[in-house]
Amino acid sequence: MGNKIKFRAIWNVAISEFIKWITNPRIIIAGVLIVFIRSFAVLPMLEQADKYGEPLNILEPFIAVGNSGMLALFLPLVFLLLISDFPIMGGNTLFFIYRTGKLNWFLGQIVFIIISIFAYIGTILISCMFMSKGVFSAQWSNSITKFNAAFPDEAGGFVSKLLPSNLYNQIPIINAVIGTILLIAMYLLTLALILCIMKMLYLRAAGLFSALTVIVLGAASCSLKIRVMWIFPTANTLMWLHYEEILREPITPVGNSFLYFLILIVVLIIANLFVLRNLQFINIEQDGI
């Protein structure tokens, strides 16, 4: 399998794939997502802040996006569209494999997808920060935490569902943003590894269907709040689901969700390596998918 690890070769594969990814016209879908996020989440939060008379914390819109039930469906779906052909197995794939070895090619794909995941999340984070018109603080804003008390007739409104008290009553905002970034990243990496193993088995459509099923069933189980939701990545990604609204004790420790993803990712990587060992060059050349 070409077991000698070459870091330069891995990096070259990753950068080559990343350049192809960001220059693909499909990337415009990310721009459409940002526009949707602005309309769906940021503008309602800005309206609430204007009514309360104090600015948002610039981190709050991103935390709301990363913990929204509806956007928990859209964020992975859009990313799935952006990486639907991952890993690309055509064109210069054979060149990279012959030059670097199968293992280095695969590790390059993993580095590429990790870079892409953080580029995707980073774009959403920075866009939300710019659109927030807020201020940076290590504290949740009064516009979020005290709005319901100031306007009891509007308590439980749309923004309260975007940023529920399960979050701001329980954890510091810095912990919330870091946890949201890491959990989303691990969720997206899980989906990418599902695509990767199925693509190397020449079952691309089945891979897309499997990843889509994981997303949809996870989102549906979260909306119903049934116990089985913790089997799926979605519930483990939404930080607010881990906490009671008032009580300090978590429903499920966030650490359990990090462990859940860690085990899942390790198992998927091992499975990918097993499939990679039996991957035939001639199949890549003929398939070109």
N, C-alpha and C positions, 0 to 999 in steps of 0.2 A: 504493500500500500504506500510505499515511500515514507517510511517511518521517521526519517530524519527531519526534525522540525527546523525550518529556516524562517526566521522572523522577518527578514527583508522580503522574502517571497510571499509570506502571508500578508504583509502590509501592502505589497504591490497589487495583489489580487483584490484586497479590500478597497483600496483607493480607486482602482480601475472600475470596479463594480459600482462604487458610490458615485463616480463621475457620470457613468451611464445612467444611473438612477435619477440623479437630480437634473439631468438634461433631457430626460424622457418627457414628452408633452403631457403624459399622464399626471405629472406633478402638479398641474394646474388644479387638480381636485383638492389639493391641500388649501389652495386659496379660496375655493368655494366653501370649504369647511370653516375657515376663519370668518368669512362673511356670515355664515349661519350662526357661529358662536356669538358674534357681535349682536345679531338680532335676537337670538334665543336667550342668551345669558347676560351679556355685558350691559346692554341697554336697559333691561328691567332693573338691574342692580344700580345703575347710574340714576335712574328715575327715583329709586328709593332713597339713595344718598342725597339727592337734591331736595327731596321732601323733608328728610330729617335735618338737613342743613350742615352736614359734615361729610368730608370726602371718604371714599373707600380706602382701605389698605390695598396697595397695588397687587398684592398677592391673592386677594380674595376671589377675583373673577376666575383665575386659573384653578383654585381649589374647588370652586363651584362647578366648573366644567369637568374636572376630574372626578367629581363625586355625584354628578347628575345621573339619575336613572336613565334618561333618554340619551344623553351623550355617552353613557357607558356602552350604549349600543352603537352609536355613530363613530366614536373615536376608533375602535378596533376595526369596524367595517371599512372606513376610509383607508386605514393603514393596510388592510387586507387587499383592497383594490390597488394600492400603490406598489405592493410587493407580490402581486398575483402570479408573476412568472418566476418567483424566487425558488431555487437558484436558477439563473439562466444557464441552460445546458445546450448551447448551440454557438455558432459563430466561432469565437476564439477560445471556447471552453477547452477543446482538445489541446490547443497550444499551451494554455496555462497548466493543464494537468500533466502533459509531457514534460514541461519545463520545471514545474515545482513539485510534482508528485500529488497523489490524490489527497493525502492527509493535509498538506499545506494548502491545497486548493480549498478543501472543506473548512479549515480553520480561517482562511481568508474570507470565506463566505460568512462565517460567524462574526468575525470582526466587522465586516461590512454591515451586517444587519444590526449589530449593536450601535454602530455609528449612526445608521439610518434612524433607529428608534429614538436616540437622544436628539438627533436633528429634528425629528418630527415633534417630539414633546417640547423641545426647546423653542421651536417656532410658535407653537401654541402658547407656551408660557410667556414669551416675549411679546407676542401680539396682545395677549390679555393684559399684560402690564401697561403697554402703551395705550390701550383703549380704555383703561380704568379711570384715567384722569385723577388718580388718587395719590396718596403719599405712602412712603415706606415706613413701616413700624414693626416692632416685634410683638405688637398687640393687635387683636382683632379690633376693627373699627366700631365705633358707637353706632354707626349707620346700620350695622348688621346686628350687633348684640343687644341694642336698646330700642330698636325700631318698634318691635311688638308692644313693648311697654308704653312707648310714646303714642302709638296709634293702635290701640287694642282692637278697633273695628277692622283693621287690616291684618291682624295677627293670623298666621297660618297661610299667608298669601304665597304667590309664586316664588318669590325670592327666598322665603322660608323653606321651601322645598328644595331650592338649589343649594342653599347653605343651611342645613338643619342645625338645630341647637345641639344635636348629638356630637357635632364637631366642635363648635366654639365654646361650649360649656365644659368640654372634656380635655382638650389638648391644646397646647400653644400653637400659634399659627405657623411658626417655623417648622415644627414637627409635622404639621399637617401638609405643608407644601413638599417637604422632603419625602415623607411617606407616600404621598400621592404620585410623585415623579417615579419613585422606585417601584411601586406596585404596578403602575401602568406599564413601565418598561419591562417588567418581568412577564406581565400578561402578553404584551406584544411579542416578546421573544418566544414565549410558548407557542403562539400561533405560527410564527415564522418557522420554528422547528418542526411543527406538524406539516407545513407546506414542504419543507426541505426533504423530509423522509419519504413523503408520498411522491414527490417529484423524482427522486432517485429510483423509486420503484416504477417510474413511468405511469403514475396514476395521478396526474396533475388535477384532473377534474374531481377525483375523489378527495384529494387533499384540500381543495377549495371548499368542497361540500362539508368535509369534516370540520374545518376551521369555522365555517359559517354556522354550522350546527352548534358548536361550542359557544359561539357568541350569542346566538338567538336564544338557546335554551337557558344560558346563564342570565341573560337580561330578563327573560320571562319569569324565571324562578325568583329573581330579586324583586320584581314588581309584585309578585304574589307573596313574598316573604315566607316561603316554605322552607323547612329545615334542610331539604335536599340542595338548596342553593349553594351551600358551602362546598359541595362537590365540584362546582364549576369555578373557573377563574374570576368571573365577573364579581361575585360577592366578596371574594378575597381581595379584590382591587378597590372596592368602595370603602374608604376608611370609616365613614359615618355609620355603616352597618355594624361595625365592631363595638359600638358604644350605646349605652342606654341614654335616654334623653336627659335625665337628671342624675341618676345614681352614678357614682364614680367607677363602679365595677364594670369592666367591659363584658359584653355579651360573649365575644370571642377575642382573645388577645391578638393584637396585630402581629405579634411575633409568630403566631401559628400560621398566619397567611404567608409571611416571608418563608417559613419552613416549608409550607405547602408548595410554593413556587420553586424553591430551591430543589426539592426532591423531584418535582415534575420536570424541571429543566435538565437535571442530571440524567434522569431516566431517558428523556428524549434524545439527549446528546449521545448517550451510550447506544441507543437504538439506531441513530443516524450513522454512527461509526460502524456498526455491524453491517448495515446496508451498504455503506461506502466500500467496505472490504470486498464485497461481491459485485461492485459496479463495474461493468465492462465498457472499455473505451469504444468498442465498435458500436454499442447501443447508443452512446452519446452522438456519435457521428451520424448514424442513420436517423435518430429521432429528431435532433435539432430543436428541442422544445424548451 
